[in-house]
């Protein structure tokens, strides 16, 4: 009898916590309550491990202190590169206004942007920039592998440290565990590189909370942003899905300062090192450059739903064309509705996904949304030649969003992510051409094909998608 009472009390306590937990949509609360009711013991354990975004008390306090110690990312009166929001055309102003509310960053003019040709070329450009660095090199990658490209970057970091450049590297503890546990990591540390694992697993913190960002900042004036990890496109840890097809852009100019702030906020949460002075140095535009860009960094320390708000604002802003590439599409209800409405408004709406997903659960869940998108008038393509990992959005020929965030609940609610919002016709045309190259090699998915899927496939897709709110 006592065991039964304790068991019932535990179930009730967890269900009360589910209902009271902030920032949960009703569907997520209902899904978790259903899990706890159906599988009381496993459901309670699952909720305690995966149901809440917990950084852990020690990590949370340390991060709060680190953020409080950093100068706020607000430009000074003499900063000519920061554009007042009122100076932007009315059509794009709401996009950057929303971004400003997330991190406090204002759109920065005076940047130069280049979409890099491919994964290997990105690594070659990164190594060249590291070899030319004079003051500091800051790297943050979710996955850093001890393969050919990963070791090229590690060697460049050692060379830079040997000539007196301050080199700091963060790599996610889970995603980069092969590198972190290797002799190459220790060799970087021995050469003077401050190499630190990000988000090591700790008691009372969520076990699958990850730093998914890809940030490079060199000498406070060069930054990279996109989907590529520090690895070969062959991606040996998941070679059966290779090659990984990524999109990465190199920026030179004041927007590097905003990525610098994101890097330092992560760094200071792991290392007792005061680097706020880097954020107080004068910001200067790149000569002859005019690209307007704004960093958007999200995660458990930023307001809830900031990343899906960003995507939805862009989708609703579309007037003629919207093209999105992403490997993982498990949207919340409002994002799916926004995309369907975009197509119904007459906007040419195109989505490109990988034909074979390295996560079969995500792949199945993604396809459960196809029918509604196609019925609304969106076009869907599946890329067959490897894992299309590029996370890009182009809008009406002159707006681009590029970065680390996927259109799934993990990127929306759990991961630390970073994107750059860019207003520039030349870069957008380059990204749009890259998207078109993916489409040209992809297979179109029709409504008739989806309707012809056997019932057991549709059952699996829809059943898996029902678990989305539980994540």
N, C-alpha and C positions, 0 to 999 in steps of 0.2 A: 504493500500500500504506500509506504514512504517513497519507494522508488518511482511509483506511478505519479505521485504528487510532485516530486522533484522534476520528473520528465515533463509533465504538463506545464509546470511553472517555467521551465526552460523554454518550451515552445512559445508560451505566451509572451515571455520576456523578449525573445528574439522577434516575434511578430510585432510587438509594440515598437521595438527599435527600428524595424523595417518601415513602419508607418511614420515614425518621427524623424527618420533620417532626412536631412536637408538635401535639396537639389536632385531629388529622384522624381522622375515623371511617374504618373499613376500606373502606366503599363509595367514599369520596372518593379514597383511595389507589389502589384498583383502577381507578377511572375515569381518573385521571391517567396511570397506567402504561399503560392501554389506548390513550390518546391519543398518548402518546410512542412506543409501539410501532407504531401505525398510521401516524402522520405524524411521523417522527423530527425533522425540522428544524422544521416548524411547531409540533409538540408541545412541543419544548424551548423555543422562543421564547414560546409561549403560557404555559407554566408559569413561566418567568422573569418574565413581565409580570403574570400573573393568578393564579398558583398559590399565592402566599403573601401573608399580610397583613403588608406591610412599610411602616412609617411612614417609613423612611429614617433613617440613623444620626444626622444632625444634629437632625432633628425629634424623634426618640425621646429623645435626651439632653436637649433643651430641655424637652420635656414632663415628663420625670422630675424635672428641677430645679423646674419650676413646681409640680408636685403636692407635692413635698417641702416647698416654701415655704409652701403653704397650710395653715392650721390644720385639723386633722382634723375631719370633720363629726360630732363627738360632743357631745351636749348637756352643759352643766354641771350641777352639783348643784342649782342654783337654777332650772333650766329646767322650769317646771311644765307646759309644753305637750308634752313628749316622754313618750309612754306607755311604761312598762315592758312588754315583750312579755307578761309573765305577767298583766298587767291586761286583756288582750284575751280575749274569749270563745274557748274551745277550738276552735270551728269555723273562725275566721278567723286564729287565732294563727300557724299554719304559713305562711300566705301572707305575712304581714309579717315573719316570722322569716327566710324566704328572702330577701326584699328587703333586710333588714338585712345579710345576708352579702355582698351585692353592692357596696354603696357605704358601708356603715357607718351609714346613716340609720335612725333609729328612727321608728316611726309618730308623727305629730304630730297632736294634737287642737287644738281651738280655731280651726278654719278655717271659712270660709264658701265655698260652691261654687255656681256658676251655669253651667248649660249654655247657651251663647249660641245665639240663634235661627238664624243663618245666617252665611254668609261676609261679606257686606257689613256686617251688624250687628256681627260680631266686629271688623272694622276700625274701625267707628265707636266701639265701646267702647274699643278700644285707643288710638285718637287722643285720646279724652276723658281717659283715664288718663294719657297722656303730657302732655297740656296741664295736668293737675293735679299733675304730679310736682314735688317740691320738692328732692330730693337727687340721685337718679340714675335713669337709664333704661338697661336692658341688653336688647338684642335679639339673637337668634340665629335665622336662618332658612336653611333649605336653599335655597329659591328665593325670591328677592325680585325682582319684575319692575318695570320702569319704566312700569306701567300706572296706571289711576286709583287703585286701592287702594294700590298700592306707593308712588305719589307722595304720597298723603295722609299715609302714615306718615312718609315722608322729610321732608315739610313740618313735621309735628309735631315731629320730632326737631330740625330747625333752630330752631323756635321755642323748644323747651325749652333748647337749648344757648345761645340768645341771652339767656335770662334767668338763666343761671348754673348750670343743671342739668347734671351730668356725664352725658354721653350716649355710650354705647359700643355699637357695632353690629358683629356678625360675620355674614358671609354666605358660604355655600359658594362657592368660586372657580368651580366648574363650574356648579352649579345656578343661581347668581345672576350669571353673567358679563355678561348684558345690562345689569343695573343697575350692576355694578362698572365697566364700561367706559363708562358714560354720564356726561353732564354733571351729572346729579342726584347721583351719588355724590360727584363733586368738589365740588358745591355744599354737600353736607352737611359734608364735611371743611373747607371754607372757613368754614362757620358755627360750627365748633368741635366737631362730632361726630367722635369717634374711630371711623372706619369702616374696617374691616380685612377683607380676604378670608381665609376659612378654608381651610386645606389647599390652598394653591397647589401646582401640580405641581412636583415636585422629582426630581432624579436619584436613583436607587436606592430610590425609594418606589413603592408600587403605584399605577398611574395612575388606577384607578377607586375609590380609597378616598375616601369622602365623609362630610361632616358633615351628617347628615340630620335633626338636631334642630330643634325649633321651641320656643324658650324666650323668654319675656318676663319680666323682673323689674323692678318699679318700686318704688322707695323701700323695698326689702327687705320689702315686705308684700303686694304684689299680684303674682300670676304667672298666666300663661296656659299652657295645655298642650293639645295635640291634634294634629290632622292638617293643619291649614291652613297653607299658605305665605303669604307677604306678597304677595298677588296678587288679581286679580279672579277670580271664579268662571268667567268666560269663558275664562281661561287662554289668552291669545292665541298662545303658542308651540305649543300643541297644541289649537287651536280645534275641530278636527273631532270631538274627544271631549267637548267641553264640554256642560253646565257641570260643573265640578269640585264634587262634593258632599262637604263636610267637616263635621267635628264638633270644636268647640273649647270648652273650659271655662275660666272665669275663677275663680281662687281668691284669697281674701284671708285672710291669716293666716300662721302660722309655717312652713307647708310651702314658702312662697316662699324661705326660707333654703336649703332643699335644692336647689331649682332655681338659686339663686344660686351655690351651690358648683359645680354642673355648668357654669354659664356661665363662672365664673372659672377653672375648670380648663382650659376651651378657650381663654379669652382669654389667660391667662398663658402658654400654649404658643405664642402668636403675637406677644405684645407684652411688652416689658420694663417692666412696671408692677406694683408690689407693692400688692395690694389685700386682703391677708389680714385687715386690720382690719375689713372689712365682715362677715367671718364671726365676729367676736368680739363684735359688738354684742349687747345683750340681745334675747332673743326674747320677744315678748308675744302672747298669744292675741287673736283678734278678739272683741269683746264680744258675748255672746249666741250665739256660733257653736260648733258641736259636731262638725263634720265631721272624721273621722280620715283622714289622707292620708300617703302616703310616696312620695318620688321614686325612680325606678329608672332609672339612667343606665348604658348599656352601650356597648361599642365595643372596638376593638383593644387598649385599655389596661386593660380590665376582664377578669376571668377568662373563659375560653372558655365558650360555650354558656349564659351567664347569662340572655339573653333567652328562648331556648326553654325553659330551666328554669322561668322565670317563667310562661310560658303553660301549660306542662304541669302545673305545680303547681295553677294555677287550674282547669284542666280536670278534674284528678283530685279536686279539692275539691267539684265540683258535685254536688248531691244532687237537685235538682228541675228546674232549667232553666239552660241555657247558650246565649247568643246572641253570635255574633261577626260583625262586619263588617270586611272588609279588601279592598283592591283587588288585592293580590298574595299568592297562596297557592301557595307551592312549599315544602312542609314537609320537614323531615327525617323519618326513619322513625319516631322515637319520638313526634313530635308527631302524625303521622297515626294511629299506633296509639292514642295517648291519646284522640283525638277519636272514633275508632271504638269504643273501649271505653266511652267516656262514653255514647254512644248505646245500646250494648248493656246498660249498667247500668240503663236505663230513664229516664235523664235526657233531657228534651226538648232536643235539640241542634239548633241552627239556625245555618246559615252563609249569609251574604249577600255575593255578589261582584258586580262590574260585568258586564253582559252584553257590553260591548265594552271590551277592555282597551287602554290606550295602548301596551302592550308585548305584541305578538302572541306572542312566545316565552313570556312568563310566562302569558298567557291560555291557550295550548295546554297548557303544563305543568300548570296548575291543573286543567284538565278531565280530565287523566289520573287524578286522584285521586277523581273523582266516584263511580265505580262502587262502590268499596269503602265510601265514606262512606254512600252510599244503601243499600247492602246491610246495613250495620250498623244502620240506622234513623235516621240523621241526615236533616234536611231541608236542601235547598239551594235558594236563590233567586238569580236573576240580575236585577240592577237595570238597566233599559234607558234611563233618562232622564239620560244623561250618565255621567261616570266617578264611581262611588261610591268616594270616596277616604277616607272616615271609617274610622278604626282604633279600633274600640270592642269591648269585651267586658263583658257583664253576667252576673252569677252569682247565682242564687237570690234575686233581689230586693233585695239590699243591698250587693253588691260590684261595683265598676266598675274596669276598666283602660282608660285613655284616653291617647293619646300619638302618637308618631311611628312606632312600630315596626310593620312588616308581618309577616305569617306567612310569611316567605320567607328563604332562606339569606343574602341580602344583608343584611337587618336582623339576622340571627342572628350572622353571622360578620364582616361588613365595616364596616357603617355605624356611626357614632356616633348613638345613639338616646336618646330620653328619654320615659318614660311616668310617669303618676301612678296609683298603686294607692289606691283610695278605698273606705272602708267607711262608707256612708251611704245610708239608704233613699231619701231624697228625691232626691238626685242620681241614684242608680241608676234610680229610677222615671222620671226625666226622660230619661235616656239610653235606657232600655228603650222608652219611648214614641217616641223618635226612630228607634230601630231598627225598631219596628213600622211607622212611616210609610214606611220604605224597603221593608219586606216587602210592604206593601199595594200598592205601585206596581211590584212585581217579578213576574217569572214563575217559578213553581215548576218545578224540574227533577225529572223522575221517572226511576226506574230503567229504565222501558220506553223513554223517549226516549234515554237513554244507550246502551242495547242496540241501538237502531235506527240509531245513527250509522254511516255507511259505514266500511268497513275502512280506507280510506286516511286518514280523519280520525283514527281511533283509532291508526293507525300513526304519524301525525305527532305526536299528543299524547304518546304513550308514548316515542317517540324523543327528543323535546325534553326530556321529564322525566328521561330517562336522563342528560342533561347536567347536571342539578342539582348532583350532588356535585362537579362540576368547578369550579363557581363558587367 
